[in-house]
């Protein structure tokens, strides 16, 4: 009888151990409810690919070991500072509210500049706990940015709040890890903004268009005034090249052919075309065919500006749609 009881006790103990092990393996990670309210975005530096953001960030969770005051990780941030924080740990739950100021590094899409749209990205992680211990849950109740704050020169199109998993193909030096792979839960904010472009467009390209008009005026100068006609075209070429250098100085480096490159390239080609047409008109004058030269100039004066305007309008329209 005693042997039966002993065996039963051993079996019960084994079953209890297996049950605890199974529960440990199937234990769900703790959830951190996270929300954000952006109060200001400023100092958007297009050249250096960075911007400053001020926001309120709150986190609600049960596991006090998370300690986001010290373990908060902001990927892609150049600098992060906390000007205010408060912690409420009543009701066996932690409620953390903090005011963050961050300088964020990001990548800009410059193909359609200045008719561009940009995505400003902000994300947080806990630097100590992986996805098996911690997952974020987005608090989407209410607004997520102050509609009264001024983002000078930009319009806010949308804001997307979500969560995900950030994968790192490294064990961060942990020799006990089976493979160099680590996963952390993250909370993500993507703010889509579009540029208020027309004022900036004319500010940047007015000099280029004036240079083209100066070159175009050569067709209204008499054909035998060769020095004046060539002088207008050559001067316009230098003006467009100088304008492009000024515009490029305010943009980040790009290996793609952007709208800025396209418009300046078209203008240079059409100014070159006016010089070629002037050369042909000079040939006609040398042949004493003044009437044919005058007719050729009038035809060029009608065709060239129309083609130039149509090409500019087409590429600008495509950029505004993108």
C-alpha positions as CSV (number, residue, x, y, z in Angstrom):
1,X,0.0,0.0,0.0
2,X,2.8,2.4,0.9
3,X,4.5,1.6,-2.4
4,X,1.4,2.5,-4.3
5,X,1.1,5.8,-2.4
6,X,4.8,6.5,-3.1
7,X,4.4,5.9,-6.8
8,X,1.3,8.0,-6.9
9,X,3.1,10.8,-5.2
10,X,6.0,10.6,-7.6
11,X,3.7,10.6,-10.6
12,X,1.8,13.6,-9.2
13,X,5.1,15.4,-8.6
14,X,6.2,14.7,-12.2
15,X,2.9,15.9,-13.6
16,X,3.1,19.1,-11.6
17,X,6.6,19.7,-12.9
18,X,5.6,19.1,-16.4
19,X,2.6,21.4,-16.0
20,X,4.8,24.2,-14.6
21,X,7.2,23.7,-17.5
22,X,4.5,23.8,-20.0
23,X,3.0,27.0,-18.5
24,X,6.5,28.6,-18.4
25,X,6.9,27.8,-22.1
26,X,3.4,29.1,-23.1
27,X,3.6,32.2,-20.9
28,X,2.6,35.2,-22.8
29,X,4.8,38.3,-22.8
30,X,3.6,41.3,-20.8
31,X,1.8,44.0,-22.8
32,X,2.8,47.7,-22.7
33,X,0.0,50.0,-23.8
34,X,1.7,53.0,-25.4
35,X,0.5,56.3,-26.8
36,X,2.0,59.6,-28.1
37,X,0.9,63.2,-28.5
38,X,3.2,65.4,-30.7
39,X,3.2,69.0,-29.6
40,X,5.8,70.4,-32.0
41,X,8.0,69.5,-35.0
42,X,10.5,72.1,-36.0
43,X,14.0,72.8,-37.4
44,X,13.5,70.4,-40.3
45,X,17.0,70.3,-41.8
46,X,16.7,69.1,-45.4
47,X,20.4,69.2,-46.1
48,X,21.5,67.2,-43.0
49,X,18.4,64.9,-43.0
50,X,17.2,65.6,-39.5
51,X,14.4,67.2,-37.6
52,X,13.4,68.0,-34.0
53,X,10.3,66.8,-32.3
54,X,8.6,67.4,-29.0
55,X,6.0,65.0,-27.7
56,X,4.3,63.5,-24.7
57,X,4.8,59.7,-24.4
58,X,2.9,57.5,-22.0
59,X,3.3,53.8,-21.2
60,X,1.1,51.5,-19.0
61,X,2.3,48.1,-17.9
62,X,2.4,45.7,-14.9
63,X,6.0,44.5,-14.8
64,X,8.0,47.1,-12.8
65,X,11.3,45.6,-14.1
66,X,10.7,47.2,-17.5
67,X,11.8,50.6,-16.1
68,X,11.3,52.7,-19.2
69,X,12.8,55.7,-17.5
70,X,16.3,54.1,-17.9
71,X,15.6,51.4,-20.6
72,X,13.9,53.5,-23.2
73,X,15.6,53.1,-26.6
74,X,14.8,55.5,-29.5
75,X,16.4,54.1,-32.7
76,X,17.5,56.7,-35.4
77,X,17.6,59.4,-32.7
78,X,20.6,61.7,-32.7
79,X,19.8,63.1,-29.3
80,X,17.0,62.4,-26.8
81,X,16.2,64.3,-23.6
82,X,13.4,64.1,-21.1
83,X,12.2,67.4,-19.6
84,X,9.5,65.9,-17.4
85,X,8.4,62.5,-16.2
86,X,5.9,61.2,-13.7
87,X,5.2,57.6,-12.5
88,X,2.0,56.3,-10.9
89,X,2.4,52.7,-9.6
90,X,-1.0,52.4,-7.8
91,X,-3.4,49.6,-8.4
92,X,-0.6,47.2,-9.1
93,X,0.1,48.9,-12.4
94,X,2.7,51.4,-13.6
95,X,1.6,54.5,-15.5
96,X,4.6,56.4,-16.9
97,X,4.1,59.8,-18.6
98,X,7.1,61.7,-20.0
99,X,7.9,64.8,-22.1
100,X,10.5,64.0,-24.8
101,X,12.6,66.2,-27.0
102,X,14.5,64.3,-29.8
103,X,16.6,65.2,-32.8
104,X,15.8,62.5,-35.3
105,X,17.8,61.4,-38.3
106,X,15.8,60.3,-41.3
107,X,16.0,59.8,-45.1
108,X,14.4,62.2,-47.5
109,X,12.8,61.5,-50.9
110,X,14.2,64.3,-53.1
111,X,13.0,63.1,-56.6
112,X,10.0,65.4,-56.7
113,X,11.5,68.3,-54.7
114,X,10.0,70.9,-54.1
115,X,6.7,69.1,-54.6
116,X,7.8,66.3,-52.3
117,X,6.1,64.4,-49.5
118,X,8.1,63.1,-46.6
119,X,7.6,60.5,-43.9
120,X,8.9,61.4,-40.4
121,X,9.5,58.3,-38.4
122,X,9.7,57.8,-34.6
123,X,9.9,54.5,-32.8
124,X,10.8,53.2,-29.3
125,X,12.0,49.9,-27.9
126,X,12.9,48.6,-24.5
127,X,16.7,47.9,-24.5
128,X,16.5,45.1,-21.9
129,X,13.5,43.0,-22.8
130,X,12.9,41.0,-26.0
131,X,9.6,40.1,-27.6
132,X,9.3,36.9,-25.4
133,X,9.0,39.2,-22.4
134,X,7.5,42.5,-23.7
135,X,5.2,43.5,-26.5
136,X,3.8,47.0,-27.3
137,X,0.1,47.7,-27.8
138,X,-0.8,51.0,-29.5
139,X,-3.1,53.4,-27.6
140,X,-5.0,54.9,-30.5
141,X,-7.7,56.8,-28.6
142,X,-7.9,60.5,-29.3
143,X,-5.7,62.7,-31.4
144,X,-2.0,62.1,-31.7
145,X,-0.7,65.6,-32.6
146,X,-1.6,69.2,-31.8
147,X,-3.5,70.6,-34.8
148,X,-2.6,74.1,-33.8
149,X,1.1,73.8,-33.9
150,X,2.8,75.4,-36.9
151,X,4.9,73.3,-39.2
152,X,6.3,76.1,-41.3
153,X,6.2,75.4,-45.0
154,X,4.6,71.9,-44.6
155,X,1.1,70.4,-44.4
156,X,0.3,67.4,-42.2
157,X,-1.4,64.7,-44.3
158,X,-1.7,61.8,-41.9
159,X,-0.3,60.1,-38.9
160,X,0.0,56.3,-38.4
161,X,0.4,54.6,-35.0
162,X,1.4,51.0,-35.0
163,X,3.5,48.3,-33.4
164,X,5.9,45.7,-34.8
165,X,9.0,43.6,-34.2
166,X,12.5,44.8,-34.9
167,X,14.9,42.0,-35.8
168,X,18.6,42.2,-35.1
169,X,20.9,39.6,-36.7
170,X,23.2,39.5,-33.7
171,X,23.2,38.1,-30.2
172,X,25.0,41.3,-28.9
173,X,27.8,39.1,-27.6
174,X,25.7,36.6,-25.7
175,X,27.7,33.3,-26.0
176,X,24.7,31.3,-24.7
177,X,22.5,32.3,-27.7
178,X,21.8,29.5,-30.2
179,X,22.2,31.8,-33.2
180,X,22.9,35.5,-33.7
181,X,19.3,36.6,-33.9
182,X,17.4,38.9,-31.5
183,X,13.9,40.4,-31.7
184,X,12.5,43.4,-29.8
185,X,9.0,44.7,-29.9
186,X,8.7,48.4,-31.0
187,X,6.1,51.1,-31.1
188,X,6.1,53.2,-34.3
189,X,4.8,56.6,-35.3
190,X,4.9,57.7,-39.0
191,X,3.9,61.3,-39.8
192,X,3.3,62.0,-43.5
193,X,3.8,65.7,-44.5
194,X,3.7,67.5,-47.8
195,X,5.5,70.7,-48.7
196,X,3.7,73.9,-49.3
197,X,5.7,74.2,-52.5
198,X,4.6,77.0,-54.8
199,X,6.3,79.9,-53.0
200,X,9.5,77.9,-52.6
201,X,9.3,76.8,-56.3
202,X,9.3,80.3,-57.7
203,X,11.9,81.4,-55.2
204,X,14.3,78.7,-56.4
205,X,13.5,78.6,-60.1
206,X,12.6,82.2,-61.0
207,X,16.3,83.0,-61.9
208,X,16.4,80.0,-64.2
209,X,13.3,81.0,-66.1
210,X,14.5,84.6,-66.4
211,X,17.7,83.3,-67.8
212,X,15.8,81.4,-70.4
213,X,13.7,84.4,-71.3
214,X,16.9,86.4,-71.8
215,X,18.3,83.8,-74.2
216,X,14.9,83.7,-76.0
217,X,15.0,87.5,-76.6
218,X,17.8,86.8,-79.2
219,X,15.2,86.0,-81.8
220,X,13.9,89.6,-81.7
221,X,17.4,91.1,-82.3
222,X,18.3,91.7,-85.9
223,X,20.1,88.8,-87.5
224,X,23.3,90.8,-88.3
225,X,23.8,91.7,-84.6
226,X,25.7,88.5,-84.0
227,X,27.6,89.6,-80.9
228,X,24.5,90.6,-79.1
229,X,22.6,87.4,-79.9
230,X,25.4,85.1,-78.9
231,X,26.1,87.1,-75.8
232,X,22.6,86.6,-74.5
233,X,22.7,82.9,-75.0
234,X,26.1,82.4,-73.3
235,X,25.2,84.7,-70.4
236,X,22.0,82.7,-69.9
237,X,23.9,79.4,-69.8
238,X,26.2,80.7,-67.0
239,X,23.1,82.0,-65.1
240,X,21.3,78.7,-65.2
241,X,24.5,76.8,-64.1
242,X,24.9,79.2,-61.2
243,X,21.3,78.8,-60.2
244,X,21.6,75.0,-60.1
245,X,24.6,75.2,-57.9
246,X,22.7,77.4,-55.4
247,X,19.7,75.0,-55.4
248,X,21.8,71.9,-55.0
249,X,23.6,73.5,-52.0
250,X,20.3,73.3,-50.0
251,X,19.6,69.6,-50.9
252,X,21.0,66.3,-49.7
253,X,23.2,64.4,-52.1
254,X,21.3,62.1,-54.4
255,X,22.3,59.6,-57.0
256,X,19.0,59.8,-58.9
257,X,17.9,62.3,-61.5
258,X,15.5,64.6,-59.6
259,X,13.0,67.2,-60.8
260,X,15.5,69.9,-60.0
261,X,18.0,68.2,-62.3
262,X,15.4,67.7,-65.0
263,X,14.2,71.3,-65.1
264,X,17.7,72.7,-65.1
265,X,18.7,70.2,-67.8
266,X,15.8,71.1,-70.0
267,X,16.6,74.8,-69.6
268,X,20.2,74.3,-70.5
269,X,19.3,72.3,-73.6
270,X,16.8,74.9,-74.8
271,X,19.3,77.7,-74.3
272,X,21.8,75.7,-76.3
273,X,19.1,75.3,-79.0
274,X,18.7,79.0,-79.2
275,X,22.5,79.3,-79.8
276,X,22.3,76.7,-82.5
277,X,19.4,78.5,-84.1
278,X,21.3,81.7,-83.9
279,X,24.3,80.1,-85.7
280,X,22.0,78.9,-88.5
281,X,20.5,82.3,-88.8
282,X,24.1,83.7,-89.1
283,X,24.7,81.3,-92.0
284,X,21.6,82.6,-93.8
285,X,22.8,86.2,-93.3
286,X,26.2,85.4,-94.7
287,X,24.4,84.1,-97.8
288,X,22.5,87.5,-98.0
289,X,19.2,85.7,-97.4
290,X,17.9,88.2,-94.9
291,X,14.2,87.3,-95.5
292,X,14.7,83.6,-94.9
293,X,16.7,84.4,-91.7
294,X,14.0,86.6,-90.4
295,X,11.3,84.0,-91.1
296,X,13.4,81.4,-89.4
297,X,13.8,83.5,-86.3
298,X,10.1,84.1,-86.1
299,X,9.4,80.4,-86.4
300,X,11.9,79.6,-83.6
301,X,10.4,82.4,-81.5
302,X,7.0,80.6,-81.7
303,X,8.0,76.9,-81.4
304,X,10.8,77.0,-78.8
305,X,8.9,78.6,-75.9
306,X,5.8,76.4,-76.5
307,X,7.9,73.3,-76.4
308,X,9.8,74.6,-73.3
309,X,6.6,75.4,-71.4
310,X,4.9,72.1,-72.3
311,X,7.9,70.0,-71.1
312,X,8.2,72.0,-67.8
313,X,4.4,71.7,-67.2
314,X,4.5,67.9,-67.8
315,X,7.4,67.2,-65.4
316,X,6.0,69.5,-62.7
317,X,2.6,67.9,-63.1
318,X,4.1,64.4,-62.7
319,X,6.0,65.6,-59.6
320,X,2.9,67.0,-58.0
321,X,1.1,63.7,-58.5
322,X,3.9,61.7,-57.0
